[in-house]
């Protein structure tokens, strides 16, 4: 019997994913958690055949959780799901050790196919992700500065550039304003920028919106 665990802080999404899994794997045991910390605790305490995790969650992001779990449990298939575009996050997730990446818009048609693939020890790569991976082989070795941001820094960077306040981001991620301010400082340092307007211009220049 397969054992699957899902981490997503949106109850409707989590229940929808569980129903898709029940339809595809009727005999599987399926559990859901709402944040990265609970996911790490569950994976540490019990054996699982598959982890499905959102990127954006309160506390630790999906990419941070992926890195921590990969360090301790390198062989468990780990699928990243996100509402964010494949172009921005898929390659980053795969490089961090994800078994596959799915945009939430394609979950209903692709999830079972992706699971069957990663359970066989394969990577699940959509045509769009394959194109992105090929593109990385032909880029200038001088990577754009935003490629050096961590997963959480990149999320905060996009929100700041989109006009969200530090306090608003802190509330969204259930983190302190001091923590988000620290992220902002690191982002500004890594990108050699000064103001939020600079961040917005940088995003536009690099077509990240």
HELIX and SHEET records of a PDB file:
HELIX    1   1 UNK A   11  UNK A   24  1                                  14    
HELIX    2   2 UNK A   36  UNK A   45  1                                  10    
HELIX    3   3 UNK A   62  UNK A   72  1                                  11    
HELIX    4   4 UNK A   86  UNK A   95  1                                  10    
HELIX    5   5 UNK A  104  UNK A  106  5                                   3    
HELIX    6   6 UNK A  107  UNK A  119  1                                  13    
HELIX    7   7 UNK A  127  UNK A  136  1                                  10    
HELIX    8   8 UNK A  145  UNK A  148  5                                   4    
HELIX    9   9 UNK A  151  UNK A  161  1                                  11    
HELIX   10  10 UNK A  166  UNK A  173  1                                   8    
HELIX   11  11 UNK A  177  UNK A  191  1                                  15    
HELIX   12  12 UNK A  196  UNK A  205  1                                  10    
SHEET    1   A 5 UNK A  29  UNK A  33  0                                        
SHEET    2   A 5 UNK A   3  UNK A   7  1                                        
SHEET    3   A 5 UNK A  50  UNK A  54  1                                        
SHEET    4   A 5 UNK A  77  UNK A  82  1                                        
SHEET    5   A 5 UNK A 100  UNK A 103  1                                        
END                                                                             
